Amino acid sequence: MKQKLEEAKEYAESVIDSFGTNGVPNGVSDIKDMIALSFENGTSWLSNQIKSIILDDTLTDGEVIDNISELLNQQGCTGTD
């Protein structure tokens, strides 16, 4: 867990450093790029989490469904809109 947190911090710093001056966006284009990159990385992370649940051979089908549902609920993907 500590290693993943450290990797996340390093990644965040690299993303911030790649935009604007000292990580401050220079304009709308930088902000749009930051939002797009955040969305892309978020969807990639969520996809990897779901894959790891599905590939866990120790879980029953019901547990897989429950775990994915819980993960989606935690991320605000409740589908109740």
PEJOPE-V491690 format. One record per residue. N is the residue number from 1. RES is the residue in one small letter. SS is DSSP state (H for helix, E for strand, C for the rest). Layout:
N RES SS
N RES SS
This chain:
1 m C
2 k H
3 q H
4 k H
5 l H
6 e H
7 e H
8 a H
9 k H
10 e H
11 y H
12 a H
13 e H
14 s H
15 v H
16 i H
17 d H
18 s C
19 f C
20 g C
21 t E
22 n C
23 g C
24 v E
25 p C
26 n C
27 g C
28 v H
29 s H
30 d H
31 i H
32 k H
33 d H
34 m H
35 i H
36 a H
37 l H
38 s H
39 f H
40 e H
41 n H
42 g H
43 t H
44 s H
45 w H
46 l H
47 s H
48 n H
49 q H
50 i H
51 k H
52 s H
53 i H
54 i H
55 l C
56 d C
57 d C
58 t C
59 l C
60 t C
61 d H
62 g H
63 e H
64 v H
65 i H
66 d H
67 n H
68 i H
69 s H
70 e H
71 l H
72 l H
73 n H
74 q H
75 q C
76 g C
77 c C
78 t C
79 g C
80 t C
81 d C
